[in-house]
């Protein structure tokens, strides 16, 4: 199994197969607009801009499970990301990342890249998962880690 076996809803509710990202390096991140880490949108966008022509895609999934820091509608979230951070990478529909209603993609990511001490749940907004060109989870990156600190891993995977 890989991320290519999943479909996710875009911000308009349309199902998008993640197989659309085959042969690309993918960063999956759960996002929020009212979080202390929200400025990471700028760094994620910079990483995307720098490497998108080499095969990197960043995909964001808004989540309101952490202190209600993503209360807006999908439309409001899209507008916020574009206007405040110039985001051009895909922002999908709002999801749950933990619990019984967690999106199947995040259940898969959490199981295949556990956090500290084997923790399978997602700790906070802006947890990042790096996926290789085969759709396999390579690494879970902590919320507080700046996306620019993932450059070495991204470059290695793009060259593989």
Chimera marker file (.cmm) of the C-alpha trace (Angstrom):
<marker_set name="trace">
<marker id="1" x="0.000" y="0.000" z="0.000" r="1" g="1" b="0" radius="0.5"/>
<marker id="2" x="1.083" y="3.606" z="-0.654" r="1" g="1" b="0" radius="0.5"/>
<marker id="3" x="-0.487" y="7.061" z="-0.636" r="1" g="1" b="0" radius="0.5"/>
<marker id="4" x="-1.472" y="6.356" z="-4.250" r="1" g="1" b="0" radius="0.5"/>
<marker id="5" x="-4.189" y="4.033" z="-2.935" r="1" g="1" b="0" radius="0.5"/>
<marker id="6" x="-6.076" y="6.982" z="-1.397" r="1" g="1" b="0" radius="0.5"/>
<marker id="7" x="-8.491" y="9.571" z="-2.681" r="1" g="1" b="0" radius="0.5"/>
<marker id="8" x="-9.005" y="12.859" z="-0.875" r="1" g="1" b="0" radius="0.5"/>
<marker id="9" x="-11.534" y="15.643" z="-1.203" r="1" g="1" b="0" radius="0.5"/>
<marker id="10" x="-10.392" y="18.951" z="-2.593" r="1" g="1" b="0" radius="0.5"/>
<marker id="11" x="-11.727" y="22.229" z="-1.209" r="1" g="1" b="0" radius="0.5"/>
<marker id="12" x="-14.829" y="21.924" z="-3.392" r="1" g="1" b="0" radius="0.5"/>
<marker id="13" x="-15.621" y="18.361" z="-2.257" r="1" g="1" b="0" radius="0.5"/>
<marker id="14" x="-14.398" y="16.616" z="-5.422" r="1" g="1" b="0" radius="0.5"/>
<marker id="15" x="-12.519" y="13.327" z="-4.951" r="1" g="1" b="0" radius="0.5"/>
<marker id="16" x="-8.908" y="13.545" z="-6.119" r="1" g="1" b="0" radius="0.5"/>
<marker id="17" x="-6.812" y="10.369" z="-6.429" r="1" g="1" b="0" radius="0.5"/>
<marker id="18" x="-3.385" y="10.801" z="-4.867" r="1" g="1" b="0" radius="0.5"/>
<marker id="19" x="-2.089" y="8.672" z="-7.748" r="1" g="1" b="0" radius="0.5"/>
<marker id="20" x="-2.143" y="12.034" z="-9.579" r="1" g="1" b="0" radius="0.5"/>
<marker id="21" x="1.127" y="12.692" z="-7.723" r="1" g="1" b="0" radius="0.5"/>
<marker id="22" x="2.868" y="9.498" z="-8.849" r="1" g="1" b="0" radius="0.5"/>
<marker id="23" x="6.612" y="9.892" z="-9.410" r="1" g="1" b="0" radius="0.5"/>
<marker id="24" x="6.698" y="13.108" z="-7.359" r="1" g="1" b="0" radius="0.5"/>
<marker id="25" x="8.063" y="13.816" z="-3.914" r="1" g="1" b="0" radius="0.5"/>
<marker id="26" x="5.107" y="14.856" z="-1.771" r="1" g="1" b="0" radius="0.5"/>
<marker id="27" x="4.950" y="16.742" z="1.509" r="1" g="1" b="0" radius="0.5"/>
<marker id="28" x="1.620" y="16.209" z="3.270" r="1" g="1" b="0" radius="0.5"/>
<marker id="29" x="0.892" y="18.697" z="6.048" r="1" g="1" b="0" radius="0.5"/>
<marker id="30" x="-2.079" y="19.327" z="8.329" r="1" g="1" b="0" radius="0.5"/>
<marker id="31" x="-2.603" y="23.063" z="8.515" r="1" g="1" b="0" radius="0.5"/>
<marker id="32" x="-4.457" y="25.721" z="10.499" r="1" g="1" b="0" radius="0.5"/>
<marker id="33" x="-4.965" y="29.442" z="9.964" r="1" g="1" b="0" radius="0.5"/>
<marker id="34" x="-4.937" y="30.563" z="13.597" r="1" g="1" b="0" radius="0.5"/>
<marker id="35" x="-1.941" y="28.646" z="14.924" r="1" g="1" b="0" radius="0.5"/>
<marker id="36" x="1.447" y="29.842" z="16.113" r="1" g="1" b="0" radius="0.5"/>
<marker id="37" x="2.918" y="27.784" z="13.256" r="1" g="1" b="0" radius="0.5"/>
<marker id="38" x="0.687" y="29.355" z="10.573" r="1" g="1" b="0" radius="0.5"/>
<marker id="39" x="3.632" y="31.424" z="9.229" r="1" g="1" b="0" radius="0.5"/>
<marker id="40" x="5.050" y="28.088" z="8.007" r="1" g="1" b="0" radius="0.5"/>
<marker id="41" x="2.739" y="28.528" z="5.016" r="1" g="1" b="0" radius="0.5"/>
<marker id="42" x="5.334" y="31.023" z="3.737" r="1" g="1" b="0" radius="0.5"/>
<marker id="43" x="8.193" y="28.526" z="4.130" r="1" g="1" b="0" radius="0.5"/>
<marker id="44" x="6.173" y="25.658" z="2.632" r="1" g="1" b="0" radius="0.5"/>
<marker id="45" x="5.371" y="27.885" z="-0.349" r="1" g="1" b="0" radius="0.5"/>
<marker id="46" x="9.057" y="28.824" z="-0.736" r="1" g="1" b="0" radius="0.5"/>
<marker id="47" x="10.056" y="25.140" z="-0.677" r="1" g="1" b="0" radius="0.5"/>
<marker id="48" x="7.350" y="24.341" z="-3.216" r="1" g="1" b="0" radius="0.5"/>
<marker id="49" x="8.432" y="27.195" z="-5.503" r="1" g="1" b="0" radius="0.5"/>
<marker id="50" x="12.076" y="26.142" z="-5.324" r="1" g="1" b="0" radius="0.5"/>
<marker id="51" x="11.512" y="22.474" z="-6.178" r="1" g="1" b="0" radius="0.5"/>
<marker id="52" x="8.162" y="22.159" z="-7.977" r="1" g="1" b="0" radius="0.5"/>
<marker id="53" x="9.800" y="22.029" z="-11.408" r="1" g="1" b="0" radius="0.5"/>
<marker id="54" x="11.959" y="19.147" z="-10.166" r="1" g="1" b="0" radius="0.5"/>
<marker id="55" x="8.956" y="17.156" z="-8.973" r="1" g="1" b="0" radius="0.5"/>
<marker id="56" x="8.018" y="18.361" z="-5.466" r="1" g="1" b="0" radius="0.5"/>
<marker id="57" x="4.426" y="18.953" z="-4.473" r="1" g="1" b="0" radius="0.5"/>
<marker id="58" x="3.178" y="20.194" z="-1.111" r="1" g="1" b="0" radius="0.5"/>
<marker id="59" x="-0.403" y="19.325" z="-0.203" r="1" g="1" b="0" radius="0.5"/>
<marker id="60" x="-2.134" y="20.940" z="2.751" r="1" g="1" b="0" radius="0.5"/>
<marker id="61" x="-5.052" y="19.556" z="4.724" r="1" g="1" b="0" radius="0.5"/>
<marker id="62" x="-6.753" y="22.063" z="7.030" r="1" g="1" b="0" radius="0.5"/>
<marker id="63" x="-7.712" y="20.593" z="10.392" r="1" g="1" b="0" radius="0.5"/>
<marker id="64" x="-9.738" y="22.085" z="13.245" r="1" g="1" b="0" radius="0.5"/>
<marker id="65" x="-8.925" y="19.413" z="15.862" r="1" g="1" b="0" radius="0.5"/>
<marker id="66" x="-6.288" y="21.371" z="17.763" r="1" g="1" b="0" radius="0.5"/>
<marker id="67" x="-7.863" y="24.112" z="19.903" r="1" g="1" b="0" radius="0.5"/>
<marker id="68" x="-10.245" y="25.049" z="17.033" r="1" g="1" b="0" radius="0.5"/>
<marker id="69" x="-7.457" y="26.844" z="15.162" r="1" g="1" b="0" radius="0.5"/>
<marker id="70" x="-9.030" y="26.238" z="11.725" r="1" g="1" b="0" radius="0.5"/>
<marker id="71" x="-12.679" y="27.294" z="12.139" r="1" g="1" b="0" radius="0.5"/>
<marker id="72" x="-13.267" y="28.650" z="8.626" r="1" g="1" b="0" radius="0.5"/>
<marker id="73" x="-15.015" y="27.077" z="5.664" r="1" g="1" b="0" radius="0.5"/>
<marker id="74" x="-12.970" y="25.507" z="2.874" r="1" g="1" b="0" radius="0.5"/>
<marker id="75" x="-13.566" y="28.635" z="0.794" r="1" g="1" b="0" radius="0.5"/>
<marker id="76" x="-12.421" y="30.949" z="3.612" r="1" g="1" b="0" radius="0.5"/>
<marker id="77" x="-9.304" y="28.819" z="4.173" r="1" g="1" b="0" radius="0.5"/>
<marker id="78" x="-8.379" y="28.937" z="0.471" r="1" g="1" b="0" radius="0.5"/>
<marker id="79" x="-8.764" y="32.705" z="0.422" r="1" g="1" b="0" radius="0.5"/>
<marker id="80" x="-6.760" y="33.142" z="3.650" r="1" g="1" b="0" radius="0.5"/>
<marker id="81" x="-3.855" y="31.045" z="2.314" r="1" g="1" b="0" radius="0.5"/>
<marker id="82" x="-3.720" y="32.856" z="-1.024" r="1" g="1" b="0" radius="0.5"/>
<marker id="83" x="-4.123" y="36.390" z="0.328" r="1" g="1" b="0" radius="0.5"/>
<marker id="84" x="-1.891" y="36.155" z="3.404" r="1" g="1" b="0" radius="0.5"/>
<marker id="85" x="0.836" y="33.744" z="2.287" r="1" g="1" b="0" radius="0.5"/>
<marker id="86" x="0.617" y="33.586" z="-1.523" r="1" g="1" b="0" radius="0.5"/>
<marker id="87" x="-0.021" y="29.832" z="-1.351" r="1" g="1" b="0" radius="0.5"/>
<marker id="88" x="-0.239" y="28.189" z="-4.773" r="1" g="1" b="0" radius="0.5"/>
<marker id="89" x="0.255" y="24.570" z="-3.685" r="1" g="1" b="0" radius="0.5"/>
<marker id="90" x="-2.950" y="22.509" z="-3.296" r="1" g="1" b="0" radius="0.5"/>
<marker id="91" x="-4.990" y="23.023" z="-0.122" r="1" g="1" b="0" radius="0.5"/>
<marker id="92" x="-7.570" y="20.251" z="0.138" r="1" g="1" b="0" radius="0.5"/>
<marker id="93" x="-10.801" y="20.080" z="2.117" r="1" g="1" b="0" radius="0.5"/>
<marker id="94" x="-10.813" y="20.222" z="5.900" r="1" g="1" b="0" radius="0.5"/>
<marker id="95" x="-10.186" y="16.841" z="7.590" r="1" g="1" b="0" radius="0.5"/>
<marker id="96" x="-9.799" y="15.224" z="10.972" r="1" g="1" b="0" radius="0.5"/>
<marker id="97" x="-6.334" y="13.746" z="11.465" r="1" g="1" b="0" radius="0.5"/>
<marker id="98" x="-6.955" y="11.891" z="14.745" r="1" g="1" b="0" radius="0.5"/>
<marker id="99" x="-9.745" y="9.793" z="16.221" r="1" g="1" b="0" radius="0.5"/>
<marker id="100" x="-12.436" y="7.610" z="14.752" r="1" g="1" b="0" radius="0.5"/>
<marker id="101" x="-13.318" y="10.185" z="12.073" r="1" g="1" b="0" radius="0.5"/>
<marker id="102" x="-9.702" y="10.663" z="10.992" r="1" g="1" b="0" radius="0.5"/>
<marker id="103" x="-9.201" y="10.755" z="7.253" r="1" g="1" b="0" radius="0.5"/>
<marker id="104" x="-7.908" y="7.355" z="6.042" r="1" g="1" b="0" radius="0.5"/>
<marker id="105" x="-4.828" y="9.029" z="4.546" r="1" g="1" b="0" radius="0.5"/>
<marker id="106" x="-3.805" y="10.388" z="7.954" r="1" g="1" b="0" radius="0.5"/>
<marker id="107" x="-4.466" y="7.039" z="9.626" r="1" g="1" b="0" radius="0.5"/>
<marker id="108" x="-2.096" y="5.495" z="7.066" r="1" g="1" b="0" radius="0.5"/>
<marker id="109" x="0.549" y="8.223" z="7.463" r="1" g="1" b="0" radius="0.5"/>
<marker id="110" x="0.458" y="8.041" z="11.274" r="1" g="1" b="0" radius="0.5"/>
<marker id="111" x="0.741" y="4.254" z="11.265" r="1" g="1" b="0" radius="0.5"/>
<marker id="112" x="3.643" y="4.239" z="8.794" r="1" g="1" b="0" radius="0.5"/>
<marker id="113" x="5.573" y="7.118" z="10.355" r="1" g="1" b="0" radius="0.5"/>
<marker id="114" x="4.895" y="7.137" z="14.095" r="1" g="1" b="0" radius="0.5"/>
<marker id="115" x="5.956" y="10.117" z="16.143" r="1" g="1" b="0" radius="0.5"/>
<marker id="116" x="8.109" y="10.299" z="19.244" r="1" g="1" b="0" radius="0.5"/>
<marker id="117" x="8.009" y="7.106" z="21.330" r="1" g="1" b="0" radius="0.5"/>
<marker id="118" x="5.918" y="5.359" z="18.685" r="1" g="1" b="0" radius="0.5"/>
<marker id="119" x="2.993" y="7.747" z="19.062" r="1" g="1" b="0" radius="0.5"/>
<marker id="120" x="0.604" y="7.091" z="16.190" r="1" g="1" b="0" radius="0.5"/>
<marker id="121" x="-1.632" y="10.138" z="16.647" r="1" g="1" b="0" radius="0.5"/>
<marker id="122" x="-0.749" y="13.545" z="15.286" r="1" g="1" b="0" radius="0.5"/>
<marker id="123" x="0.435" y="15.915" z="17.988" r="1" g="1" b="0" radius="0.5"/>
<marker id="124" x="-0.389" y="19.325" z="16.510" r="1" g="1" b="0" radius="0.5"/>
<marker id="125" x="-0.966" y="21.476" z="13.441" r="1" g="1" b="0" radius="0.5"/>
<marker id="126" x="1.790" y="21.544" z="10.815" r="1" g="1" b="0" radius="0.5"/>
<marker id="127" x="2.930" y="17.958" z="11.300" r="1" g="1" b="0" radius="0.5"/>
<marker id="128" x="4.616" y="17.176" z="7.997" r="1" g="1" b="0" radius="0.5"/>
<marker id="129" x="5.044" y="13.836" z="6.209" r="1" g="1" b="0" radius="0.5"/>
<marker id="130" x="7.613" y="13.421" z="3.448" r="1" g="1" b="0" radius="0.5"/>
<marker id="131" x="6.643" y="10.881" z="0.783" r="1" g="1" b="0" radius="0.5"/>
<marker id="132" x="9.020" y="9.472" z="-1.840" r="1" g="1" b="0" radius="0.5"/>
<marker id="133" x="8.358" y="9.061" z="-5.593" r="1" g="1" b="0" radius="0.5"/>
<marker id="134" x="6.919" y="5.584" z="-4.951" r="1" g="1" b="0" radius="0.5"/>
<marker id="135" x="4.266" y="6.933" z="-2.595" r="1" g="1" b="0" radius="0.5"/>
<marker id="136" x="6.015" y="5.554" z="0.502" r="1" g="1" b="0" radius="0.5"/>
<marker id="137" x="6.226" y="7.521" z="3.752" r="1" g="1" b="0" radius="0.5"/>
<marker id="138" x="9.861" y="8.412" z="4.395" r="1" g="1" b="0" radius="0.5"/>
<marker id="139" x="9.673" y="10.674" z="7.421" r="1" g="1" b="0" radius="0.5"/>
<marker id="140" x="7.382" y="12.451" z="9.881" r="1" g="1" b="0" radius="0.5"/>
<marker id="141" x="8.558" y="15.993" z="10.648" r="1" g="1" b="0" radius="0.5"/>
<marker id="142" x="7.547" y="17.728" z="13.874" r="1" g="1" b="0" radius="0.5"/>
<marker id="143" x="5.216" y="20.750" z="13.826" r="1" g="1" b="0" radius="0.5"/>
<marker id="144" x="7.885" y="23.116" z="15.183" r="1" g="1" b="0" radius="0.5"/>
<marker id="145" x="10.402" y="22.139" z="12.475" r="1" g="1" b="0" radius="0.5"/>
<marker id="146" x="10.740" y="24.825" z="9.828" r="1" g="1" b="0" radius="0.5"/>
<marker id="147" x="9.925" y="23.435" z="6.356" r="1" g="1" b="0" radius="0.5"/>
<marker id="148" x="13.235" y="24.815" z="5.083" r="1" g="1" b="0" radius="0.5"/>
<marker id="149" x="14.965" y="22.264" z="7.358" r="1" g="1" b="0" radius="0.5"/>
<marker id="150" x="13.537" y="19.508" z="5.121" r="1" g="1" b="0" radius="0.5"/>
<marker id="151" x="15.537" y="20.639" z="2.072" r="1" g="1" b="0" radius="0.5"/>
<marker id="152" x="18.268" y="17.989" z="2.334" r="1" g="1" b="0" radius="0.5"/>
<marker id="153" x="15.719" y="15.166" z="2.480" r="1" g="1" b="0" radius="0.5"/>
<marker id="154" x="13.677" y="16.644" z="-0.370" r="1" g="1" b="0" radius="0.5"/>
<marker id="155" x="16.769" y="17.077" z="-2.569" r="1" g="1" b="0" radius="0.5"/>
<marker id="156" x="17.910" y="13.498" z="-1.869" r="1" g="1" b="0" radius="0.5"/>
<marker id="157" x="14.476" y="12.091" z="-2.763" r="1" g="1" b="0" radius="0.5"/>
<marker id="158" x="14.182" y="14.202" z="-5.908" r="1" g="1" b="0" radius="0.5"/>
<marker id="159" x="17.524" y="12.829" z="-7.134" r="1" g="1" b="0" radius="0.5"/>
<marker id="160" x="16.618" y="9.196" z="-6.314" r="1" g="1" b="0" radius="0.5"/>
<link id1="1" id2="2" r="1" g="1" b="0" radius="0.2"/>
<link id1="2" id2="3" r="1" g="1" b="0" radius="0.2"/>
<link id1="3" id2="4" r="1" g="1" b="0" radius="0.2"/>
<link id1="4" id2="5" r="1" g="1" b="0" radius="0.2"/>
<link id1="5" id2="6" r="1" g="1" b="0" radius="0.2"/>
<link id1="6" id2="7" r="1" g="1" b="0" radius="0.2"/>
<link id1="7" id2="8" r="1" g="1" b="0" radius="0.2"/>
<link id1="8" id2="9" r="1" g="1" b="0" radius="0.2"/>
<link id1="9" id2="10" r="1" g="1" b="0" radius="0.2"/>
<link id1="10" id2="11" r="1" g="1" b="0" radius="0.2"/>
<link id1="11" id2="12" r="1" g="1" b="0" radius="0.2"/>
<link id1="12" id2="13" r="1" g="1" b="0" radius="0.2"/>
<link id1="13" id2="14" r="1" g="1" b="0" radius="0.2"/>
<link id1="14" id2="15" r="1" g="1" b="0" radius="0.2"/>
<link id1="15" id2="16" r="1" g="1" b="0" radius="0.2"/>
<link id1="16" id2="17" r="1" g="1" b="0" radius="0.2"/>
<link id1="17" id2="18" r="1" g="1" b="0" radius="0.2"/>
<link id1="18" id2="19" r="1" g="1" b="0" radius="0.2"/>
<link id1="19" id2="20" r="1" g="1" b="0" radius="0.2"/>
<link id1="20" id2="21" r="1" g="1" b="0" radius="0.2"/>
<link id1="21" id2="22" r="1" g="1" b="0" radius="0.2"/>
<link id1="22" id2="23" r="1" g="1" b="0" radius="0.2"/>
<link id1="23" id2="24" r="1" g="1" b="0" radius="0.2"/>
<link id1="24" id2="25" r="1" g="1" b="0" radius="0.2"/>
<link id1="25" id2="26" r="1" g="1" b="0" radius="0.2"/>
<link id1="26" id2="27" r="1" g="1" b="0" radius="0.2"/>
<link id1="27" id2="28" r="1" g="1" b="0" radius="0.2"/>
<link id1="28" id2="29" r="1" g="1" b="0" radius="0.2"/>
<link id1="29" id2="30" r="1" g="1" b="0" radius="0.2"/>
<link id1="30" id2="31" r="1" g="1" b="0" radius="0.2"/>
<link id1="31" id2="32" r="1" g="1" b="0" radius="0.2"/>
<link id1="32" id2="33" r="1" g="1" b="0" radius="0.2"/>
<link id1="33" id2="34" r="1" g="1" b="0" radius="0.2"/>
<link id1="34" id2="35" r="1" g="1" b="0" radius="0.2"/>
<link id1="35" id2="36" r="1" g="1" b="0" radius="0.2"/>
<link id1="36" id2="37" r="1" g="1" b="0" radius="0.2"/>
<link id1="37" id2="38" r="1" g="1" b="0" radius="0.2"/>
<link id1="38" id2="39" r="1" g="1" b="0" radius="0.2"/>
<link id1="39" id2="40" r="1" g="1" b="0" radius="0.2"/>
<link id1="40" id2="41" r="1" g="1" b="0" radius="0.2"/>
<link id1="41" id2="42" r="1" g="1" b="0" radius="0.2"/>
<link id1="42" id2="43" r="1" g="1" b="0" radius="0.2"/>
<link id1="43" id2="44" r="1" g="1" b="0" radius="0.2"/>
<link id1="44" id2="45" r="1" g="1" b="0" radius="0.2"/>
<link id1="45" id2="46" r="1" g="1" b="0" radius="0.2"/>
<link id1="46" id2="47" r="1" g="1" b="0" radius="0.2"/>
<link id1="47" id2="48" r="1" g="1" b="0" radius="0.2"/>
<link id1="48" id2="49" r="1" g="1" b="0" radius="0.2"/>
<link id1="49" id2="50" r="1" g="1" b="0" radius="0.2"/>
<link id1="50" id2="51" r="1" g="1" b="0" radius="0.2"/>
<link id1="51" id2="52" r="1" g="1" b="0" radius="0.2"/>
<link id1="52" id2="53" r="1" g="1" b="0" radius="0.2"/>
<link id1="53" id2="54" r="1" g="1" b="0" radius="0.2"/>
<link id1="54" id2="55" r="1" g="1" b="0" radius="0.2"/>
<link id1="55" id2="56" r="1" g="1" b="0" radius="0.2"/>
<link id1="56" id2="57" r="1" g="1" b="0" radius="0.2"/>
<link id1="57" id2="58" r="1" g="1" b="0" radius="0.2"/>
<link id1="58" id2="59" r="1" g="1" b="0" radius="0.2"/>
<link id1="59" id2="60" r="1" g="1" b="0" radius="0.2"/>
<link id1="60" id2="61" r="1" g="1" b="0" radius="0.2"/>
<link id1="61" id2="62" r="1" g="1" b="0" radius="0.2"/>
<link id1="62" id2="63" r="1" g="1" b="0" radius="0.2"/>
<link id1="63" id2="64" r="1" g="1" b="0" radius="0.2"/>
<link id1="64" id2="65" r="1" g="1" b="0" radius="0.2"/>
<link id1="65" id2="66" r="1" g="1" b="0" radius="0.2"/>
<link id1="66" id2="67" r="1" g="1" b="0" radius="0.2"/>
<link id1="67" id2="68" r="1" g="1" b="0" radius="0.2"/>
<link id1="68" id2="69" r="1" g="1" b="0" radius="0.2"/>
<link id1="69" id2="70" r="1" g="1" b="0" radius="0.2"/>
<link id1="70" id2="71" r="1" g="1" b="0" radius="0.2"/>
<link id1="71" id2="72" r="1" g="1" b="0" radius="0.2"/>
<link id1="72" id2="73" r="1" g="1" b="0" radius="0.2"/>
<link id1="73" id2="74" r="1" g="1" b="0" radius="0.2"/>
<link id1="74" id2="75" r="1" g="1" b="0" radius="0.2"/>
<link id1="75" id2="76" r="1" g="1" b="0" radius="0.2"/>
<link id1="76" id2="77" r="1" g="1" b="0" radius="0.2"/>
<link id1="77" id2="78" r="1" g="1" b="0" radius="0.2"/>
<link id1="78" id2="79" r="1" g="1" b="0" radius="0.2"/>
<link id1="79" id2="80" r="1" g="1" b="0" radius="0.2"/>
<link id1="80" id2="81" r="1" g="1" b="0" radius="0.2"/>
<link id1="81" id2="82" r="1" g="1" b="0" radius="0.2"/>
<link id1="82" id2="83" r="1" g="1" b="0" radius="0.2"/>
<link id1="83" id2="84" r="1" g="1" b="0" radius="0.2"/>
<link id1="84" id2="85" r="1" g="1" b="0" radius="0.2"/>
<link id1="85" id2="86" r="1" g="1" b="0" radius="0.2"/>
<link id1="86" id2="87" r="1" g="1" b="0" radius="0.2"/>
<link id1="87" id2="88" r="1" g="1" b="0" radius="0.2"/>
<link id1="88" id2="89" r="1" g="1" b="0" radius="0.2"/>
<link id1="89" id2="90" r="1" g="1" b="0" radius="0.2"/>
<link id1="90" id2="91" r="1" g="1" b="0" radius="0.2"/>
<link id1="91" id2="92" r="1" g="1" b="0" radius="0.2"/>
<link id1="92" id2="93" r="1" g="1" b="0" radius="0.2"/>
<link id1="93" id2="94" r="1" g="1" b="0" radius="0.2"/>
<link id1="94" id2="95" r="1" g="1" b="0" radius="0.2"/>
<link id1="95" id2="96" r="1" g="1" b="0" radius="0.2"/>
<link id1="96" id2="97" r="1" g="1" b="0" radius="0.2"/>
<link id1="97" id2="98" r="1" g="1" b="0" radius="0.2"/>
<link id1="98" id2="99" r="1" g="1" b="0" radius="0.2"/>
<link id1="99" id2="100" r="1" g="1" b="0" radius="0.2"/>
<link id1="100" id2="101" r="1" g="1" b="0" radius="0.2"/>
<link id1="101" id2="102" r="1" g="1" b="0" radius="0.2"/>
<link id1="102" id2="103" r="1" g="1" b="0" radius="0.2"/>
<link id1="103" id2="104" r="1" g="1" b="0" radius="0.2"/>
<link id1="104" id2="105" r="1" g="1" b="0" radius="0.2"/>
<link id1="105" id2="106" r="1" g="1" b="0" radius="0.2"/>
<link id1="106" id2="107" r="1" g="1" b="0" radius="0.2"/>
<link id1="107" id2="108" r="1" g="1" b="0" radius="0.2"/>
<link id1="108" id2="109" r="1" g="1" b="0" radius="0.2"/>
<link id1="109" id2="110" r="1" g="1" b="0" radius="0.2"/>
<link id1="110" id2="111" r="1" g="1" b="0" radius="0.2"/>
<link id1="111" id2="112" r="1" g="1" b="0" radius="0.2"/>
<link id1="112" id2="113" r="1" g="1" b="0" radius="0.2"/>
<link id1="113" id2="114" r="1" g="1" b="0" radius="0.2"/>
<link id1="114" id2="115" r="1" g="1" b="0" radius="0.2"/>
<link id1="115" id2="116" r="1" g="1" b="0" radius="0.2"/>
<link id1="116" id2="117" r="1" g="1" b="0" radius="0.2"/>
<link id1="117" id2="118" r="1" g="1" b="0" radius="0.2"/>
<link id1="118" id2="119" r="1" g="1" b="0" radius="0.2"/>
<link id1="119" id2="120" r="1" g="1" b="0" radius="0.2"/>
<link id1="120" id2="121" r="1" g="1" b="0" radius="0.2"/>
<link id1="121" id2="122" r="1" g="1" b="0" radius="0.2"/>
<link id1="122" id2="123" r="1" g="1" b="0" radius="0.2"/>
<link id1="123" id2="124" r="1" g="1" b="0" radius="0.2"/>
<link id1="124" id2="125" r="1" g="1" b="0" radius="0.2"/>
<link id1="125" id2="126" r="1" g="1" b="0" radius="0.2"/>
<link id1="126" id2="127" r="1" g="1" b="0" radius="0.2"/>
<link id1="127" id2="128" r="1" g="1" b="0" radius="0.2"/>
<link id1="128" id2="129" r="1" g="1" b="0" radius="0.2"/>
<link id1="129" id2="130" r="1" g="1" b="0" radius="0.2"/>
<link id1="130" id2="131" r="1" g="1" b="0" radius="0.2"/>
<link id1="131" id2="132" r="1" g="1" b="0" radius="0.2"/>
<link id1="132" id2="133" r="1" g="1" b="0" radius="0.2"/>
<link id1="133" id2="134" r="1" g="1" b="0" radius="0.2"/>
<link id1="134" id2="135" r="1" g="1" b="0" radius="0.2"/>
<link id1="135" id2="136" r="1" g="1" b="0" radius="0.2"/>
<link id1="136" id2="137" r="1" g="1" b="0" radius="0.2"/>
<link id1="137" id2="138" r="1" g="1" b="0" radius="0.2"/>
<link id1="138" id2="139" r="1" g="1" b="0" radius="0.2"/>
<link id1="139" id2="140" r="1" g="1" b="0" radius="0.2"/>
<link id1="140" id2="141" r="1" g="1" b="0" radius="0.2"/>
<link id1="141" id2="142" r="1" g="1" b="0" radius="0.2"/>
<link id1="142" id2="143" r="1" g="1" b="0" radius="0.2"/>
<link id1="143" id2="144" r="1" g="1" b="0" radius="0.2"/>
<link id1="144" id2="145" r="1" g="1" b="0" radius="0.2"/>
<link id1="145" id2="146" r="1" g="1" b="0" radius="0.2"/>
<link id1="146" id2="147" r="1" g="1" b="0" radius="0.2"/>
<link id1="147" id2="148" r="1" g="1" b="0" radius="0.2"/>
<link id1="148" id2="149" r="1" g="1" b="0" radius="0.2"/>
<link id1="149" id2="150" r="1" g="1" b="0" radius="0.2"/>
<link id1="150" id2="151" r="1" g="1" b="0" radius="0.2"/>
<link id1="151" id2="152" r="1" g="1" b="0" radius="0.2"/>
<link id1="152" id2="153" r="1" g="1" b="0" radius="0.2"/>
<link id1="153" id2="154" r="1" g="1" b="0" radius="0.2"/>
<link id1="154" id2="155" r="1" g="1" b="0" radius="0.2"/>
<link id1="155" id2="156" r="1" g="1" b="0" radius="0.2"/>
<link id1="156" id2="157" r="1" g="1" b="0" radius="0.2"/>
<link id1="157" id2="158" r="1" g="1" b="0" radius="0.2"/>
<link id1="158" id2="159" r="1" g="1" b="0" radius="0.2"/>
<link id1="159" id2="160" r="1" g="1" b="0" radius="0.2"/>
</marker_set>
